[in-house]
Amino acid sequence: MRAVTGVWRWRHNPLRRATDRREAWVALVALLLMVLAAPALGWVCGSHTDDALQKSVRAQRAGRQATTAVVVRRSPRAPRSVTDPETSSERASQTSVVARWKAPDGTNRRGTVMTSSRRTGPGSEVEIWTDPDGRAVPRPMDAATARTHAVLAGLGATLLGVGLIEGVRQLTVRHMMRRRYTRIDQDWARTGPDWGRTGTGS
C-alpha cells in the first residue's frame, strides 16, 4: 500500500511514470475492498451461519428432552476427556455409565451414557437427553455457542476475503512490473547499440 502514499506525495514529480500511477490505483482499489467489501462478506457469512445454527438449536430443543437416569453401574470403558463442539467450548471429563430411564411413552430403557456428574455410583441420578423415541442423544446445542460459531465463521470469511484481495493485488502488480521490464528490455535493445554515439559522426 506504500504505492498510494508514495504517488500522492510525488504526484507532481516529473519523473513519475504512468505505471506508478496505475500501481497506485490498484493499491487504492485493493485497500477499499479490504476495508469495505471483506467485512461485508464476513457479516453476510456470519449472519447466514447464525440463522442456520439458530434453526438447528430450535430443532434440537424441540426434538430432545432432558430426563433423569439412574446409574446401574460404571461402564468398563475408562473416563475420557471430551469437547462437544455443539454444546460447549470447555473441556470436561465425562464418565461412561450404564443407566436406566423411562422413555416418553413410559417404557423402561437401559443403555450406556456419558455423564459429567461426579456422582456415578450405583443408584445415583444423572441428567441425560433423549429423543422422542427415548434413545439417549447428545445435549442440544445452546444459542450462545451457536452465535460464537457464527462469529468465528464471519471472522474467517473476512480474513479469507482480505487474503484473496491482497493475493490478487500482488499478482496484478507483479504482472505490471513484468510488462514494464519487458518494455525496458525492448527499448534498450533498440537504443543500446547507439548509446553514447550521438553526434560523434560514427
NULO-256915 format. One record per residue: residue number from 1; z, x, y of N, C-alpha, C, CB in turn. Coordinates in Angstrom, 3 decimals, always signed. Atoms other than C-alpha are relative to their C-alpha. Glycine has a CB too. Layout:
N
 resi      nup    neast   nnorth     caup   caeast  canorth      cup    ceast   cnorth     cbup   cbeast  cbnorth
  NUM        Z        X        Y        Z        X        Y        Z        X        Y        Z        X        Y
...
//
This chain:
202
 resi      nup    neast   nnorth     caup   caeast  canorth      cup    ceast   cnorth     cbup   cbeast  cbnorth
    1   +0.000   +0.811   -1.208   +0.000   +0.000   +0.000   +0.000   +0.851   +1.268   +1.199   -0.921   +0.001
    2   +0.046   -0.866   -1.185   +0.005   +3.035   +2.295   -1.332   -0.094   +0.713   +0.270   +1.443   -0.388
    3   +1.321   +0.114   -0.633   -3.675   +2.359   +2.918   +0.035   -0.980   +1.157   -1.054   -0.440   -1.022
    4   -0.063   +1.009   -1.063   -2.771   -0.704   +5.016   +0.597   +0.601   +1.255   +0.823   -1.222   -0.448
    5   -0.655   -0.582   -1.178   -0.348   +1.098   +7.328   -0.784   +1.187   +0.535   +1.430   +0.431   -0.339
    6   +0.752   -1.166   -0.455   -2.495   +4.218   +7.427   -1.212   -0.372   +0.824   -0.431   +0.823   -1.173
    7   +1.197   +0.406   -0.740   -5.672   +2.455   +8.513   +0.385   -0.716   +1.292   -0.892   -0.909   -0.869
    8   -0.428   +0.672   -1.235   -3.794   +0.271  +11.009   +0.419   +1.015   +1.059   +1.161   -0.968   -0.289
    9   -0.451   -1.005   -0.948   -2.254   +3.343  +12.579   -1.173   +0.780   +0.577   +0.985   +0.948   -0.665
   10   +1.142   -0.791   -0.448   -5.580   +5.167  +12.770   -1.259   -0.848   +0.128   -0.248   +1.151   -0.960
   11   +1.157   +0.895   -0.046   -7.827   +2.117  +13.304   -1.000   +0.392   +1.069   +0.452   -1.413   +0.234
   12   +0.926   -0.431   -1.041   -9.338   +3.695  +16.469   -0.440   +1.446   -0.187   +0.636   -0.168   +1.362
   13   +0.371   -1.381   +0.267   -9.768   +7.104  +14.902   -1.486   +0.068   -0.347   +0.861   +0.591   -1.145
   14   +1.445   -0.078   +0.294  -13.481   +8.078  +14.947   -0.294   +0.550   -1.391   -0.693   +0.867   +1.035
   15   +0.223   -0.547   +1.338  -13.032   +9.833  +11.589   +0.267   -1.026   -1.103   +0.881   +1.216   -0.213
   16   -0.256   +1.026   +0.997  -12.085   +6.588   +9.863   -1.308   -0.420   -0.654   +0.705   -1.213   +0.632
   17   +1.196   +0.363   +0.748  -14.572   +5.754   +7.129   +0.017   -1.481   -0.341   -0.114   +0.839   -1.276
   18   +0.098   +1.407   +0.411  -15.838   +2.330   +6.100   +0.741   -0.235   -1.304   -1.469   -0.421   -0.150
   19   -0.711   +0.144   +1.278  -14.403   +2.943   +2.627   +1.507   -0.094   +0.215   -0.322   +1.180   -0.930
   20   -1.427   +0.113   -0.303  -10.951   +3.440   +4.177   +0.353   -1.430   +0.395   +0.392   +0.974   +1.125
   21   -0.241   +1.368   -0.431  -11.230   +0.039   +5.785   -0.050   -0.962   -1.188   -1.025   -0.411   +1.064
   22   +0.083   +0.875   +1.175  -12.304   -1.587   +2.534   +1.218   +0.175   -0.903   -1.285   +0.286   -0.792
   23   -1.200   -0.229   +0.810   -9.429   +0.045   +0.629   +1.215   -0.673   +0.625   +0.259   +1.505   -0.165
   24   -1.129   +0.649   -0.681   -7.018   -1.245   +3.270   -0.039   -1.508   -0.208   -0.015   +0.325   +1.504
   25   +0.106   +1.436   +0.232   -8.359   -4.783   +2.861   +0.398   -0.356   -1.428   -1.421   -0.483   +0.286
   26   -0.387   +0.225   +1.392   -7.983   -4.548   -0.908   +1.520   +0.052   -0.147   -0.663   +1.043   -0.922
   27   -1.457   -0.122   +0.071   -4.391   -3.375   -0.485   +0.691   -1.180   +0.663   +0.455   +1.300   +0.652
   28   -0.601   +1.130   -0.708   -3.640   -6.143   +2.020   -0.085   -1.273   -0.830   -0.684   -0.209   +1.352
   29   +0.158   +1.191   +0.843   -5.042   -8.859   -0.248   +0.950   +0.065   -1.194   -1.464   -0.134   -0.486
   30   -0.914   -0.149   +1.134   -3.062   -7.459   -3.198   +1.441   -0.257   +0.421   -0.126   +1.399   -0.610
   31   -1.363   +0.211   -0.485   +0.126   -7.422   -1.111   +0.280   -1.477   +0.230   +0.232   +0.782   +1.290
   32   -0.185   +1.432   -0.230   -0.355  -11.047   -0.053   +0.111   -0.764   -1.314   -1.155   -0.556   +0.831
   33   -0.084   +0.662   +1.301   -0.967  -12.082   -3.649   +1.346   +0.261   -0.669   -1.134   +0.471   -0.909
   34   -1.308   -0.313   +0.580   +2.204  -10.272   -4.763   +1.123   -0.788   +0.670   +0.280   +1.494   +0.113
   35   -1.068   +0.674   -0.746   +4.277  -11.904   -2.037   -0.079   -1.517   -0.149   -0.070   +0.379   +1.479
   36   +0.158   +1.452   +0.007   +2.833  -15.420   -2.295   -0.387   -0.556   -1.372   -1.038   -0.399   +1.014
   37   +0.521   +0.585   +1.230   +0.871  -16.016   -5.499   +0.902   +0.264   -1.208   -1.385   +0.538   -0.274
   38   -0.823   -0.327   +1.174   +3.095  -14.195   -8.012   +1.284   -0.832   -0.053   +0.352   +1.488   +0.006
   39   -1.177   +0.886   +0.047   +6.312  -16.041   -7.003   -0.355   -1.457   -0.278   +0.758   +0.085   +1.307
   40   +0.419   +1.378   +0.277   +4.404  -19.338   -7.010   -0.290   -0.188   -1.484   -1.244   -0.365   +0.832
   41   +0.267   +0.059   +1.437   +3.195  -18.591  -10.539   +1.306   -0.044   -0.783   -0.849   +1.205   -0.444
   42   -1.297   -0.004   +0.673   +6.768  -17.799  -11.596   +0.714   -1.330   +0.133   +0.870   +1.102   +0.552
   43   -0.666   +1.283   -0.206   +8.082  -21.017  -10.056   -0.631   -1.085   -0.867   -0.060   -0.404   +1.479
   44   +0.678   +1.008   +0.824   +5.435  -23.142  -11.800   +0.349   +0.192   -1.469   -1.528   +0.070   +0.197
   45   -0.304   -0.283   +1.404   +6.052  -21.415  -15.135   +1.449   -0.374   -0.314   -0.252   +1.493   -0.322
   46   -1.402   +0.330   +0.225   +9.840  -21.724  -14.799   +0.254   -1.491   +0.033   +0.861   +0.679   +1.024
   47   -0.188   +1.442   -0.113   +9.605  -25.374  -13.749   -0.491   -0.721   -1.247   -0.724   -0.534   +1.231
   48   +0.525   +0.637   +1.211   +7.402  -26.352  -16.685   +0.867   +0.338   -1.212   -1.455   +0.439   -0.250
   49   -0.859   -0.392   +1.112   +9.598  -24.381  -19.079   +1.305   -0.778   +0.028   +0.280   +1.504   +0.041
   50   -1.242   +0.747   -0.119  +12.725  -26.079  -17.737   -0.194   -1.453   -0.412   +0.529   +0.078   +1.427
   51   +0.270   +1.383   +0.390  +11.146  -29.524  -18.112   -0.087   -0.135   -1.517   -1.299   -0.494   +0.647
   52   +0.160   +0.064   +1.455  +10.180  -28.789  -21.718   +1.335   +0.203   -0.714   -1.011   +1.054   -0.471
   53   -1.281   -0.268   +0.651  +13.591  -27.348  -22.604   +0.987   -1.137   +0.221   +0.590   +1.307   +0.513
   54   -0.916   +1.120   -0.238  +15.491  -30.200  -20.948   -0.358   -1.194   -0.886   -0.030   -0.415   +1.485
   55   +0.396   +1.057   +0.934  +13.444  -32.670  -23.011   +0.503   +0.325   -1.396   -1.534   -0.180   -0.011
   56   -0.502   -0.417   +1.306  +14.352  -30.654  -26.090   +1.511   -0.197   -0.095   -0.358   +1.467   -0.266
   57   -1.456   +0.206   -0.018  +18.036  -30.761  -25.072   +0.323   -1.472   -0.215   +0.612   +0.494   +1.338
   58   -0.278   +1.426   +0.145  +17.938  -34.547  -24.705   -0.337   -0.500   -1.406   -0.787   -0.797   +1.040
   59   +0.376   +0.411   +1.351  +16.121  -34.942  -28.027   +1.035   +0.460   -1.021   -1.378   +0.556   -0.363
   60   -1.003   -0.501   +0.929  +18.645  -32.744  -29.809   +1.310   -0.763   +0.144   +0.233   +1.491   +0.223
   61   -1.227   +0.762   -0.220  +21.563  -34.584  -28.203   -0.094   -1.385   -0.643   +0.286   -0.132   +1.505
   62   +0.166   +1.340   +0.568  +20.111  -37.897  -29.325   -0.053   +0.029   -1.520   -1.262   -0.646   +0.543
   63   +0.179   -0.060   +1.447  +19.380  -36.722  -32.865   +1.108   +0.706   -0.748   -1.271   +0.664   -0.306
   64   -1.103   -0.697   +0.665  +22.571  -34.792  -33.585   +1.326   -0.535   +0.511   -0.090   +1.528   +0.228
   65   -1.319   +0.455   -0.420  +26.204  -35.769  -33.506   +1.066   +0.896   -0.598   +0.234   -1.464   -0.411
   66   -1.124   -0.826   +0.457  +29.477  -33.904  -33.807   +0.862   -0.810   -0.952   +0.847   +0.513   +1.202
   67   -0.902   +0.646   +0.949  +31.708  -34.705  -36.734   +1.015   +1.027   -0.484   -0.786   -0.614   -1.199
   68   -1.054   -0.882   +0.488  +34.829  -33.276  -38.320   -0.165   +0.194   -1.500   +1.402   -0.571   +0.330
   69   +0.082   -0.338   +1.424  +34.596  -31.494  -41.653   +1.311   +0.640   -0.437   -1.201   +0.955   -0.283
   70   -1.222   -0.572   +0.569  +37.453  -30.468  -43.902   -0.397   +1.167   -0.889   +0.818   -1.071   -0.807
   71   +0.313   -1.207   +0.761  +37.357  -26.936  -45.303   +0.528   -0.151   -1.417   +0.601   +1.261   +0.677
   72   -0.395   -0.001   +1.405  +37.394  -26.810  -49.100   +0.425   +1.395   -0.416   -1.149   -0.501   -0.894
   73   -0.327   -1.399   +0.306  +37.326  -23.048  -49.460   -0.899   +0.896   +0.822   -0.157   +0.307   -1.522
   74   +0.853   -0.974   -0.674  +35.929  -19.916  -47.901   -1.220   +0.268   -0.861   +0.769   +1.316   +0.289
   75   +1.212   -0.299   +0.728  +32.369  -19.160  -48.846   +0.009   +1.457   -0.437   -1.234   -0.305   +0.853
   76   +0.049   -1.413   +0.434  +31.703  -15.972  -50.858   -0.701   +0.903   +0.998   -0.700   +0.109   -1.338
   77   +0.699   -0.826   -0.980  +29.435  -14.825  -48.045   +0.978   +0.498   +1.045   -1.145   -0.784   +0.665
   78   -0.911   -0.606   -0.969  +31.160  -12.451  -45.639   -0.274   -0.545   +1.385   -0.131   +1.530   -0.006
   79   +0.240   +0.416   -1.386  +31.654  -13.407  -41.964   -1.054   +0.867   +0.633   +1.287   +0.058   +0.821
   80   +1.041   -0.757   -0.674  +28.821  -12.343  -39.748   +0.054   -0.266   +1.494   -1.384   -0.353   -0.562
   81   +0.048   +0.146   -1.446  +28.314  -11.806  -36.057   -1.391   -0.464   +0.367   +0.366   +1.329   +0.729
   82   +1.298   +0.599   -0.288  +25.525  -14.045  -34.756   -0.073   -0.376   +1.459   -0.251   -1.230   -0.884
   83   +0.269   +0.528   -1.339  +23.960  -15.116  -31.497   -1.009   -1.121   -0.147   -0.527   +1.117   +0.974
   84   +0.906   +1.138   +0.057  +22.418  -18.575  -31.307   -0.697   -0.113   +1.345   +0.757   -1.320   -0.356
   85   +0.684   +0.021   -1.299  +19.744  -18.386  -28.578   -0.099   -1.393   +0.599   -1.381   +0.576   -0.140
   86   +0.124   +1.349   -0.520  +19.705  -22.184  -28.261   +1.299   -0.551   +0.558   -0.502   -0.902   -1.067
   87   -1.261   +0.579   -0.433  +23.393  -22.665  -27.545   +0.784   +0.904   +0.919   +0.830   -0.340   -1.181
   88   -0.827   -0.873   -0.810  +24.965  -19.602  -26.027   -0.550   +1.400   -0.027   +1.444   -0.015   -0.480
   89   +0.429   -1.390   -0.062  +24.191  -16.092  -24.898   +1.130   +0.925   -0.431   -0.472   +0.357   +1.417
   90   -1.146   -0.814   +0.414  +27.623  -14.908  -26.040   -0.022   +0.193   -1.505   +1.329   -0.651   +0.439
   91   -0.053   -0.337   +1.421  +28.077  -13.210  -29.362   +1.350   -0.447   -0.552   -0.221   +1.533   -0.229
   92   -1.235   +0.520   +0.575  +30.632  -14.944  -31.568   +0.020   +0.281   -1.493   +0.144   -1.516   +0.271
   93   -0.153   -0.242   +1.420  +31.994  -14.167  -35.010   +0.154   -1.339   -0.696   +1.211   +0.928   -0.289
   94   -0.043   +1.262   +0.722  +31.266  -17.070  -37.328   +0.298   +0.250   -1.471   -1.325   -0.764   +0.158
   95   -0.419   -0.106   +1.391  +32.675  -17.667  -40.782   -0.692   -1.068   -0.819   +1.530   -0.122   -0.128
   96   +0.649   +0.935   +0.911  +30.897  -19.294  -43.689   +1.058   -0.642   -0.894   -1.086   +0.715   -0.853
   97   -0.978   +0.731   +0.820  +32.951  -22.011  -45.413   -0.709   -1.127   -0.740   +1.162   -0.567   +0.879
   98   +0.442   +1.195   +0.704  +32.398  -24.748  -47.952   +0.870   -1.144   +0.493   +0.091   +0.169   -1.567
   99   -0.757   +1.102   -0.591  +33.397  -28.052  -46.375   -0.567   -1.329   -0.475   -0.027   +0.079   +1.544
  100   +0.443   +1.360   +0.312  +33.171  -31.796  -46.923   +0.160   -0.865   +1.248   +0.808   -0.597   -1.201
  101   -0.023   +0.895   -1.157  +32.450  -34.502  -44.375   -0.703   -1.305   -0.367   -0.678   +0.666   +1.241
  102   +0.630   +1.282   +0.232  +31.205  -38.051  -44.083   -1.258   -0.118   +0.841   +0.968   -1.144   +0.310
  103   +1.251   +0.250   -0.710  +27.639  -38.913  -43.141   +0.150   -1.262   +0.846   -1.191   -0.139   -0.997
  104   -0.085   +1.204   -0.827  +26.957  -41.629  -40.526   +0.034   -1.304   -0.808   -1.165   -0.036   +0.947
  105   -0.020   +1.225   +0.817  +26.410  -44.151  -43.343   +1.240   -0.101   -0.861   -1.226   -0.060   -0.882
  106   -1.265   +0.060   +0.727  +29.842  -43.351  -44.803   +0.024   +0.755   -1.307   +0.340   -1.397   -0.264
  107   +0.016   -0.742   +1.254  +28.721  -41.310  -47.811   +0.619   +1.379   +0.192   -1.434   +0.127   -0.536
  108   -0.640   -1.318   -0.046  +30.549  -38.102  -48.645   -1.060   +1.084   -0.131   +1.066   +0.143   -1.119
  109   +0.904   -1.152   +0.045  +28.725  -34.859  -48.019   +0.824   +1.255   -0.203   -0.856   +0.105   +1.297
  110   -0.665   -1.277   +0.256  +29.559  -31.324  -49.050   -1.041   +1.099   +0.087   +0.712   +0.008   -1.392
  111   +0.938   -1.102   -0.109  +27.953  -28.003  -48.240   +0.615   +1.195   +0.696   -1.237   -0.441   +0.734
  112   -0.430   -1.225   -0.667  +28.200  -24.538  -46.760   -0.397   -0.068   +1.460   -0.609   +1.254   -0.676
  113   +0.246   +0.064   -1.442  +28.519  -24.458  -42.986   +0.596   +1.236   +0.652   +0.602   -1.299   +0.623
  114   -0.534   -1.098   -0.786  +29.183  -21.840  -40.328   +0.911   -0.570   +1.076   -1.139   +0.850   +0.625
  115   -0.927   +0.448   -1.020  +32.138  -22.205  -38.002   +0.579   +1.201   +0.738   +1.119   -0.849   -0.618
  116   -0.635   -1.051   -0.796  +33.615  -20.148  -35.188   +1.506   -0.207   +0.105   -0.613   +0.050   +1.394
  117   -1.436   +0.262   -0.018  +37.073  -21.651  -35.741   +0.756   +1.105   -0.728   +0.308   -1.362   -0.638
  118   -0.818   -1.030   +0.653  +39.832  -19.198  -36.604   +0.792   -0.577   -1.166   +0.956   +0.642   +1.009
  119   -0.729   +0.648   +1.087  +41.471  -21.742  -38.891   -1.004   -0.459   -1.042   +0.852   -1.199   +0.521
  120   +0.995   +0.291   +1.034  +39.326  -21.685  -42.009   +0.626   -0.092   -1.385   -1.083   +1.065   +0.002
  121   -0.651   +0.157   +1.295  +41.915  -22.141  -44.739   -0.295   -1.363   -0.598   +1.503   +0.198   +0.131
  122   +0.226   +1.304   +0.640  +41.590  -24.978  -47.286   +0.804   -1.100   +0.695   +0.374   +0.062   -1.495
  123   -0.649   +1.115   -0.675  +42.368  -28.293  -45.635   -0.125   +0.030   +1.510   +1.430   -0.029   -0.364
  124   +0.164   -0.090   -1.459  +41.616  -27.069  -42.099   -1.191   -0.846   +0.438   -0.193   +1.479   +0.448
  125   +1.090   +0.795   -0.552  +39.421  -29.264  -39.918   -0.826   +0.837   +0.975   +0.548   -1.257   +0.700
  126   +0.914   -0.723   -0.885  +36.382  -27.780  -38.211   -1.057   -0.978   +0.498   -0.662   +1.220   -0.733
  127   +1.043   +0.857   -0.567  +33.759  -29.328  -35.972   -1.368   +0.506   -0.419   +0.105   -0.055   +1.538
  128   +1.374   -0.353   +0.351  +30.197  -29.387  -37.228   -0.919   -1.052   +0.624   -0.196   +0.082   -1.569
  129   +1.005   +0.933   -0.513  +26.957  -31.077  -36.119   -0.871   -0.442   -1.155   -0.860   +0.644   +1.131
  130   +0.824   +0.545   +1.073  +24.919  -33.359  -38.365   -1.175   -0.773   +0.579   +0.833   -0.903   -0.921
  131   +1.146   +0.808   -0.404  +21.544  -35.088  -38.195   +0.241   -1.453   -0.427   -1.325   +0.556   -0.624
  132   -0.215   +1.410   +0.366  +21.079  -38.862  -38.694   +0.213   -0.229   -1.495   -1.172   -0.819   +0.453
  133   -0.187   +0.137   +1.440  +20.995  -38.290  -42.485   +1.295   +0.624   -0.479   -1.157   +0.619   -0.730
  134   -1.273   -0.598   +0.383  +24.325  -36.466  -42.434   -0.082   +1.446   -0.411   +0.586   -0.766   -1.097
  135   +0.128   -1.419   +0.342  +22.937  -32.987  -43.084   +0.530   +0.868   +1.135   -1.470   +0.358   -0.306
  136   -0.526   -0.924   -1.010  +24.620  -30.084  -41.303   -1.155   +0.692   +0.708   +0.949   +1.047   -0.643
  137   +1.048   -0.616   -0.814  +22.480  -28.744  -38.447   +0.664   +0.859   +1.068   -0.930   -1.081   +0.648
  138   -0.580   -0.818   -1.079  +22.967  -26.146  -35.668   +0.408   -0.868   +1.185   -1.002   +1.077   +0.461
  139   -0.443   +0.697   -1.198  +24.727  -27.191  -32.493   -1.172   -0.151   +0.966   +1.173   +0.753   +0.673
  140   +1.124   +0.182   -0.939  +22.301  -28.670  -29.921   +0.110   +0.930   +1.194   -0.063   -1.448   +0.486
  141   +0.037   -0.859   -1.177  +21.228  -26.519  -27.013   +0.578   -0.747   +1.195   -1.445   +0.469   +0.296
  142   -0.556   +0.640   -1.188  +23.103  -27.193  -23.784   -0.933   +0.209   +1.186   +1.408   +0.553   +0.314
  143   +0.908   -0.006   -1.145  +21.427  -27.834  -20.423   +0.062   +1.311   +0.770   +0.323   -1.155   +0.928
  144   -0.137   -1.254   -0.756  +22.822  -24.681  -18.771   -0.764   +1.136   -0.663   +1.477   +0.382   +0.139
  145   +0.739   -1.045   +0.715  +21.381  -22.432  -21.470   -1.497   -0.207   +0.138   +0.392   +0.021   -1.481
  146   +1.427   +0.295   -0.182  +18.023  -24.196  -21.214   -0.467   +0.439   +1.379   -0.274   -1.501   -0.198
  147   +0.387   -0.394   -1.361  +17.992  -23.616  -17.458   -0.058   +1.525   +0.123   +0.993   -0.582   +1.036
  148   +0.021   -1.467   -0.024  +18.838  -19.940  -17.967   -1.281   +0.536   -0.610   +1.210   +0.569   -0.746
  149   +1.254   -0.423   +0.634  +15.894  -19.560  -20.349   -1.189   -0.260   +0.920   -0.200   -0.731   -1.340
  150   +1.101   +0.331   -0.908  +13.640  -21.287  -17.806   -0.072   +0.991   +1.155   +0.161   -1.427   +0.541
  151   -0.023   -0.978   -1.091  +14.762  -18.935  -15.021   -0.555   +1.341   -0.478   +1.437   +0.176   +0.544
  152   +0.512   -1.261   +0.540  +14.099  -15.914  -17.227   -1.511   -0.063   -0.216   +0.704   +0.340   -1.320
  153   +1.448   +0.152   +0.184  +10.653  -17.290  -18.083   -0.722   +0.095   +1.345   -0.322   -1.349   -0.687
  154   +0.607   -0.083   -1.322   +9.902  -17.725  -14.375   -0.022   +1.411   +0.544   +0.728   -0.890   +0.955
  155   -0.044   -1.393   -0.454  +11.033  -14.191  -13.552   -1.010   +0.850   -0.759   +1.411   +0.579   -0.173
  156   +0.975   -0.746   +0.793   +8.953  -12.840  -16.408   -1.427   -0.255   +0.449   +0.141   -0.352   -1.459
  157   +1.350   +0.325   -0.476   +5.869  -14.686  -15.181   -0.276   +0.645   +1.350   -0.184   -1.518   +0.099
  158   +0.178   -0.646   -1.310   +6.434  -13.358  -11.650   -0.282   +1.488   -0.159   +1.247   -0.206   +0.879
  159   +0.201   -1.441   +0.207   +6.747   -9.766  -12.834   -1.353   +0.271   -0.664   +1.143   +0.587   -0.862
  160   +1.303   -0.175   +0.640   +3.697  -10.168  -15.068   -1.121   -0.166   +1.020   -0.177   -1.004   -1.156
  161   +1.006   +0.196   -1.041   +1.711  -11.521  -12.130   -0.107   +1.191   +0.932   +0.315   -1.237   +0.798
  162   +0.001   -1.180   -0.866   +2.760   -8.608   -9.916   -0.672   +1.178   -0.694   +1.434   +0.372   +0.406
  163   +0.610   -1.099   +0.740   +1.794   -6.145  -12.630   -1.505   -0.136   -0.125   +0.605   +0.093   -1.365
  164   +1.443   +0.217   +0.110   -1.629   -7.716  -13.132   -0.704   +0.243   +1.337   -0.286   -1.424   -0.491
  165   +0.609   -0.198   -1.324   -2.331   -7.766   -9.383   -0.082   +1.481   +0.337   +0.803   -0.744   +1.085
  166   -0.003   -1.433   -0.300   -1.326   -4.126   -8.997   -1.001   +0.741   -0.882   +1.409   +0.588   -0.191
  167   +0.979   -0.639   +0.880   -3.413   -3.156  -12.020   -1.424   -0.222   +0.472   +0.152   -0.516   -1.413
  168   +1.344   +0.283   -0.523   -6.500   -4.891  -10.601   -0.251   +0.784   +1.280   -0.178   -1.511   +0.260
  169   +0.164   -0.769   -1.249   -5.895   -3.230   -7.208   -0.314   +1.462   -0.304   +1.276   -0.096   +0.873
  170   +0.231   -1.404   +0.317   -5.700   +0.223   -8.758   -1.380   +0.219   -0.612   +1.076   +0.506   -0.950
  171   +1.335   -0.128   +0.585   -8.842   -0.337  -10.831   -1.080   -0.128   +1.068   -0.211   -1.057   -1.091
  172   +0.991   +0.187   -1.069  -10.707   -1.586   -7.754   -0.088   +1.234   +0.881   +0.350   -1.228   +0.852
  173   -0.004   -1.197   -0.852   -9.633   +1.375   -5.624   -0.595   +1.190   -0.741   +1.432   +0.331   +0.466
  174   +0.563   -1.102   +0.782  -10.488   +3.797   -8.422   -1.518   -0.107   -0.064   +0.591   +0.014   -1.421
  175   +1.448   +0.201   +0.022  -13.957   +2.269   -8.677   -0.620   +0.343   +1.353   -0.334   -1.448   -0.383
  176   +0.514   -0.313   -1.327  -14.428   +2.532   -4.907   -0.007   +1.510   +0.243   +0.835   -0.707   +1.074
  177   -0.051   -1.455   -0.176  -13.321   +6.181   -4.931   -1.084   +0.684   -0.833   +1.391   +0.543   -0.389
  178   +1.045   -0.597   +0.836  -15.705   +6.947   -7.797   -1.362   -0.143   +0.659   -0.017   -0.649   -1.392
  179   +1.266   +0.202   -0.709  -18.591   +5.434   -5.830   -0.093   +0.908   +1.226   -0.149   -1.471   +0.420
  180   +0.000   -0.885   -1.173  -17.545   +7.412   -2.748   -0.348   +1.424   -0.405   +1.370   -0.030   +0.706
  181   +0.283   -1.364   +0.443  -17.560  +10.706   -4.664   -1.436   +0.139   -0.493   +0.973   +0.411   -1.105
  182   +1.394   -0.053   +0.449  -20.920   +9.827   -6.212   -0.939   +0.136   +1.197   -0.356   -1.261   -0.821
  183   +0.831   -0.109   -1.205  -22.389   +9.318   -2.747   +0.121   +1.395   +0.624   +0.403   -1.080   +1.031
  184   -0.184   -1.355   -0.548  -20.882  +12.608   -1.537   -0.813   +1.006   -0.799   +1.496   +0.402   -0.005
  185   +0.774   -0.920   +0.841  -22.433  +14.433   -4.515   -1.496   -0.153   +0.263   +0.302   -0.247   -1.490
  186   +1.424   +0.204   -0.271  -25.805  +12.823   -3.817   -0.398   +0.569   +1.355   -0.342   -1.486   -0.059
  187   +0.301   -0.553   -1.329  -25.668  +13.720   -0.111   +0.006   +1.526   -0.026   +1.015   -0.511   +1.038
  188   -0.068   -1.458   +0.075  -24.651  +17.269   -0.926   -1.188   +0.571   -0.751   +1.294   +0.437   -0.668
  189   +1.176   -0.474   +0.748  -27.476  +17.589   -3.452   -1.233   +0.034   +0.897   -0.263   -0.900   -1.228
  190   +1.145   +0.023   -0.900  -29.917  +16.673   -0.681   +0.108   +1.055   +1.101   -0.141   -1.374   +0.619
  191   -0.160   -0.885   -1.160  -28.461  +18.796   +2.128   +0.574   +1.360   -0.343   +0.876   -0.652   +1.013
  192   -0.652   -1.254   +0.352  -26.661  +21.552   +0.266   -0.894   +1.219   +0.055   +0.564   -0.110   -1.348
  193   +0.857   -1.199   -0.013  -29.637  +23.913   -0.236   -0.353   +0.478   +1.400   -1.271   -0.273   -0.758
  194   +0.346   -0.394   -1.374  -30.355  +23.878   +3.534   +1.230   +0.217   +0.873   -0.887   -1.055   +0.635
  195   -1.218   -0.113   -0.791  -26.720  +24.198   +4.598   +0.077   +1.358   +0.709   +1.231   -0.202   -0.893
  196   -0.159   -1.237   -0.768  -26.325  +26.769   +7.382   -1.281   +0.654   +0.401   +0.787   +0.959   -0.765
  197   +1.261   -0.648   -0.332  -30.051  +27.472   +7.732   -0.732   -0.662   +1.152   -0.885   +0.021   -1.198
  198   +0.657   +0.720   -1.084  -30.847  +25.026  +10.523   -0.168   +0.912   +1.221   +0.807   -1.265   +0.375
  199   +0.272   -0.788   -1.192  -32.504  +26.820  +13.453   -0.169   +1.485   -0.237   +1.076   -0.200   +0.963
  200   +0.148   -1.447   +0.290  -32.773  +30.165  +11.670   -1.454   +0.380   -0.195   +0.802   +0.387   -1.254
  201   +1.420   -0.282   +0.204  -36.522  +29.812  +11.141   -0.342   +0.372   -1.417   -0.434   +1.091   +0.903
  202   +0.296   -0.342   +1.386  -36.227  +30.447   +7.400   -0.400   -1.213   -0.788   +1.186   +0.664   -0.651
//
